[in-house]
Amino acid sequence: MHAVQSRGAPSRDTPPRPPDPLEAGHVTSTANSAVLAGIHAHLVEVEVDVAGGLPNFAIVGLPGSAVRESKDRVRAALRNCALAIAERRVTINLAPAHLRKDGATFDLAIALALLAANEQLEQRALTGVVAVGELALDGRVKPVHGALPIARAVVQAGHRRLLVPSSNAAEAALAGGVEVFGVATLDEAVALLRGQRALEPTHVDATSLLARNGTNDLDFAEVRGQAAAKRALEVAAAGAHNVLMVGPPGAGKTMLARRLPTILPELTLDEALACTAMHSIAGLLGAQPMITARPLRAPHHTASEVALIGGGRPVRPGEIALAHNGVLLLDELPEFPVACLEALRQPLEERVIVVARASGTYAFPAHAQIVCAMNPCPCGYAGDPKHACTCTAGAVQRYRGRISGPLLDRLDVQIEVPALPYHEMTASGASEPSADVRERVRAARLRQRERYAAHGITANAELGSRLLERYCRPDAAGARLLETAVTRFRLSARAYARVLKVARSIADLAGREELGAADVAEALQYRMLDRPSA
């Protein structure tokens, strides 16, 4: 009888296999990366454990689908860059584990940590280095969202070097306080960390970029007539007030609204960086490293509540946050879903939008000037002497009823934009250019900034009830006029406060500290929907 050799047992003629060091233990390495959560970034430690056994590649630490797919991108990129690693049991942990990881920003850090675990890169080369970037299959490093917030988080954490895709380098360098290296390929990143390639950190002069802000193609001089509407927009720009324009089709409402940013003061450096961070998070920055002009966002009236307010997965800013420090144009206001319009109440009042989700609560700054335009009725010609209105009284009431009273109260300036007569449409005289209006608005904003310097606000629209009592007290004639208007028009307390704020802006444009009856009277004219005749 012969002994039966067990399956898998080595025969006497087979030479012994050399010992594998991984069978005796594990090899670990770490790298640093970052993830976005709202408008902030959090640093993430990428821990790699390589052990012997059947090949496997596992990612843990609450990864999203894009993160779980990174194993295939990383393997292909390493192979195509001649940096292939042996097939082992690989476990990657993204710490802290309670923070959800979404996006492809971890690809570069995972690849570098794997190379360190396989002794193709020294671990000390990754000390103090944060790497973010998405890897293409051929090893290219693709751009990511939120490079500026990530760079700020790196500075706060005290790390000294940041590796980003080359197309994000200028944006990340705006944060200052950290050496930013833009890498185009994985090979380039490895050569930099090995010391085989000298690469100068990216430097950007943000002040110089802001000073080179180009001229706007739009100008107030292109708008024929509508002197009253132009004056109302100048007052609104002077105090950062929200505006509603009502008028028939073709009267020039949209044309006026799109030119409002041209009469606003230029962005300060802090405002420009805030706008840049918001657009970077949303992936809308494009090739430019910094936003240098006040943004104008004009979503279509079919936009969803999430698109307007913000949300999604991962949570991204909506249109009102993207218009931060700029203008949000809501054309055809009654056509927007009612839920979208009502969701605007909080940001109109508090200048911030809070998005609450199961994953957490996210606050986006929404210091935007909102400009709305609407027709007076569904057909658009109610009250127009040139056209007969075909709408029934019920249809008009339902159309206007889509805009609630509380929302109207929060729109400081409400004006009528009538159809242009023929002589104004064909007038050859040049209108006042935006540059001249902007100088007056800039002077008025400067007065407000100096007046409210101790209170942390910059414009009249931000005044609270306590400051309103202190800075917007009218003289005796103005108080009597305001009392009569409140009694006759039945103005709410919020509308009363709005009138005083607008009157304060009118006085600032004229260079007066005291509010007179003329200032109050003009401010009352900008509440057309509060009048019974409306």
URRAMO-V214626 format. One record per backbone hydrogen bond with DSSP energy under -1.0 kcal/mol. CO is the residue of the C=O (numbers start at 0). NH is the residue of the N-H. If there is no record, write none. Layout:
BEGIN
<<CO,NH> <CO,NH>>
END
This chain:
BEGIN
<<5,8> <19,22> <26,49> <28,47> <30,45> <31,130> <32,43> <34,41> <36,39> <39,36> <41,34> <43,32> <44,94> <45,30> <46,92> <47,28> <48,90> <49,26> <50,88> <55,89> <57,91> <59,93> <61,100> <63,67> <64,68> <66,69> <68,71> <68,72> <69,73> <70,74> <71,75> <72,76> <73,77> <74,78> <75,79> <77,82> <78,81> <87,55> <88,50> <89,57> <90,48> <91,59> <92,46> <94,44> <100,63> <103,106> <104,132> <105,109> <106,110> <107,111> <108,112> <109,113> <110,114> <111,115> <112,116> <113,117> <114,119> <115,118> <122,125> <123,126> <125,128> <127,159> <127,160> <129,162> <132,107> <133,141> <135,138> <138,185> <139,135> <141,133> <145,149> <146,150> <147,151> <148,152> <149,153> <150,154> <151,155> <152,156> <153,158> <159,178> <160,129> <161,180> <162,131> <163,182> <164,167> <167,171> <168,172> <170,173> <171,174> <178,161> <179,201> <180,163> <182,165> <183,140> <184,188> <185,189> <186,190> <187,191> <188,192> <189,193> <190,195> <190,196> <203,205> <204,208> <205,209> <206,210> <207,211> <209,212> <218,221> <219,222> <225,229> <226,230> <227,231> <228,232> <229,233> <230,234> <231,235> <232,236> <233,237> <234,238> <235,240> <238,460> <241,412> <242,371> <243,414> <244,373> <245,416> <247,250> <251,255> <252,256> <253,257> <256,259> <259,262> <267,271> <268,272> <269,273> <270,274> <271,275> <272,276> <273,277> <274,278> <275,279> <276,280> <277,281> <278,283> <279,145> <294,326> <296,328> <299,302> <303,307> <304,308> <305,309> <306,318> <307,319> <310,315> <315,310> <317,321> <318,322> <320,323> <322,325> <325,368> <326,296> <327,370> <329,372> <331,334> <332,335> <336,340> <337,341> <338,342> <340,343> <341,344> <343,347> <344,348> <345,349> <346,350> <350,365> <352,363> <354,361> <356,359> <359,356> <361,354> <363,352> <365,367> <366,324> <368,327> <369,242> <370,329> <371,244> <372,332> <373,246> <380,383> <391,395> <392,396> <393,397> <394,398> <395,399> <396,400> <399,402> <403,407> <404,408> <407,410> <412,243> <413,527> <414,245> <420,424> <421,425> <432,436> <433,437> <434,438> <435,439> <436,440> <437,441> <438,442> <439,443> <440,444> <441,445> <442,446> <443,447> <444,448> <445,449> <446,450> <447,451> <451,454> <451,456> <458,461> <459,462> <463,467> <464,468> <465,469> <466,470> <467,471> <474,478> <475,479> <476,480> <477,481> <478,482> <479,483> <480,484> <481,485> <482,486> <483,487> <484,488> <491,495> <492,496> <493,497> <494,498> <495,499> <496,500> <497,501> <498,502> <499,503> <500,504> <501,505> <502,506> <503,507> <504,508> <505,509> <506,511> <514,474> <515,519> <516,520> <517,521> <518,522> <519,523> <520,524> <523,526> <525,413> <526,529> <527,530> <530,533>>
END
